[in-house]
Amino acid sequence: MTDTPPPPAPPYWAVARARGERFVPYVAGLLCVAAAFLLFSLAAGLLLVPRPGRLAAPPGALDGQLFLLAVFLANGLVAVVLALLVRPLHGRSWRTLISPDGSLRPGLLVRSALLWGGILGGAVLAALAASGEAIEIDFATALRNVAVVGAAVVLQTAAEEMLFRGYLTQGLGLLFRGALGPALLVAAPFALGHAVTHAGAATFAVLAFLSLFLSAVTWRADRLEPAIGLHLAQNLMTLFLAGAEGLSGPDMLGAEGVTSTEWAALGFLLPAAGLYWLLAFRAGLLGTGR
């Protein structure tokens, strides 16, 4: 008599569908997350930003970093809320927001972050070399941005991916028979949430593409760590580049200087995403995926 092997885990996006879950608890979960985010934002703002912060503060000022720290901590605490909600609302472990079988592979996160960071960094250096202009880089502000806010960015990116590529995608998987529908619907709130201070078709297009790319990476890897690592590298590079321009944070409030759309425009993201996909999955740096 032989032991029967366990059934294979469902695809990441279809975890809820395979379990026969209902959509209504996901609506309740999203409402709880929204309420918690508002409360966390208010508390973090009161504690960390005693006066109005200016993200274009002069070098040496911490207003911009404190503002970003408040924003990222409020976002990051969403991960804690989600982890606490999954069991009572859906009867499963929060780890199933990371992978279908609940396993955790932090090495994938690190390799994905290094890969995307290397692609972005190489592109920035190539652009600087091609410009032929003498550019002064404010390394002190750039490193301070990363040092002050960096730890919170790890939590923030994990929370956003758990929410958009994880919780929301798995919930929408109850309404679709494939991964494309959830990915398309998730792209809209992701882009709108990030573009709220930068209205414009170009900004929305860049952010929507980034969301679709993160969803594609999650689908191919069949787990969330690569998307978290990619998102982490994107945000850390944004912080560093803003500091290199002498800003104490990205241009989230419309101040002059580097913005995400100026250095990561759609024309750059398309080949960068293609190179990442080739190295990550074709060359096997992150495994072959699905």
JOGI-V347157 format. One record per helix or strand of 2 or more residues. SS is the DSSP state (H for helix, E for strand). FROM is the first residue (numbers start at 1). LEN is the number of residues. Records with the same first field share a line. If there is no record, write none. Layout:
# JOGI-V347157
SS = FROM-LEN  FROM-LEN
This chain:
# JOGI-V347157
H = 12-8  24-25  63-28  94-4  106-26  139-34  179-16  201-21  225-20  260-4  266-17
